[in-house]
């Protein structure tokens, strides 16, 4: 399994670094061109930004669900004939996805109450 995981992680890390560097370089070029043309850069600050509290809520729910998914994956792997990788991966993805759906529902209720 390590024969597959190491190249995937290395390739993913290098790809992420290249994408992030190109994103920030393009962003800097766009803002510099906007300022050079005499326009205001405040258009980049527009949008409905959610407070950091909601971000913490999302990550908290997600990480708790991933932990529960790992525990359920371990239980599933030990009590069935299912392969360990499949058991862990399916439970982590299922519980992680359910957590994000739960956050979406909670966020809509919070926004509706405002």
C-alpha positions in Angstrom: 0.0 0.0 0.0 2.9 2.4 0.7 4.1 1.8 -2.9 1.0 3.6 -4.1 0.5 6.1 -1.3 3.9 7.8 -1.4 3.9 8.7 -5.1 0.2 9.9 -4.8 1.1 12.2 -1.9 4.2 13.5 -3.5 2.4 14.2 -6.8 -0.6 15.8 -5.0 1.7 18.0 -2.9 3.7 19.2 -5.9 0.5 19.8 -7.9 -1.1 21.8 -5.0 2.0 24.0 -4.6 2.1 24.8 -8.3 -1.6 25.6 -8.4 -1.5 27.8 -5.3 1.6 29.7 -6.6 0.0 30.3 -10.0 -3.2 31.4 -8.3 -1.5 34.0 -6.1 0.7 35.2 -8.9 -2.3 35.8 -11.1 -4.2 37.4 -8.3 -1.3 39.8 -7.7 -1.0 40.7 -11.4 -4.8 41.4 -11.6 -4.8 43.6 -8.6 -1.7 45.5 -9.7 -3.2 46.1 -13.1 -6.4 47.3 -11.5 -4.6 49.8 -9.3 -2.4 50.9 -12.2 -5.5 51.7 -14.3 -6.7 54.0 -11.5 -9.7 51.8 -10.4 -10.4 50.9 -6.8 -9.5 47.5 -5.6 -12.5 47.3 -3.2 -14.4 45.1 -5.7 -12.3 42.2 -4.4 -13.7 42.7 -0.9 -17.3 42.4 -2.0 -19.4 39.4 -1.2 -21.1 37.9 1.8 -18.3 36.7 4.0 -19.4 34.5 6.9 -17.9 35.1 10.3 -15.1 32.8 11.5 -17.5 31.3 14.0 -19.3 29.5 11.1 -16.0 28.3 9.7 -15.2 26.8 13.1 -18.6 25.2 13.3 -18.1 23.6 9.9 -14.7 22.2 10.6 -15.7 21.0 14.1 -18.7 19.1 12.8 -16.6 17.7 9.9 -13.7 16.5 12.1 -16.0 14.9 14.7 -17.8 13.1 11.9 -14.5 11.9 10.4 -13.5 10.5 13.8 -16.8 8.7 14.1 -16.3 7.4 10.5 -12.9 6.0 11.5 -14.4 4.3 14.5 -17.2 2.9 12.4 -14.7 1.8 9.7 -12.7 -0.1 12.2 -15.8 -1.8 13.5 -16.9 -2.6 10.0 -13.5 -4.0 9.1 -13.3 -6.2 12.2 -16.9 -7.5 12.1 -17.3 -8.2 8.4 -15.3 -9.7 5.5 -15.0 -6.3 4.0 -11.4 -5.1 3.1 -10.0 -2.7 5.6 -9.3 0.0 3.1 -12.8 -0.1 1.7 -14.3 -0.1 5.2 -12.3 2.9 6.4 -12.6 4.9 3.2 -16.4 4.3 2.8 -17.2 5.2 6.4 -14.9 8.4 6.5 -16.4 9.6 3.2 -20.0 8.8 4.3 -19.7 10.5 7.7 -17.7 13.4 6.3 -20.3 14.0 3.6 -23.1 13.7 6.1 -21.4 16.3 8.3 -21.1 18.7 5.5 -24.8 18.3 4.7 -25.6 18.8 8.3 -23.6 22.0 8.3 -25.4 23.2 5.2 -28.8 22.6 6.8 -27.7 24.4 10.0 -26.2 27.3 8.0 -29.5 27.8 6.1 -31.4 27.8 9.3 -29.0 30.4 10.8 -29.3 32.6 7.7 -33.1 32.3 7.7 -33.2 33.5 11.3 -31.4 36.7 10.5 
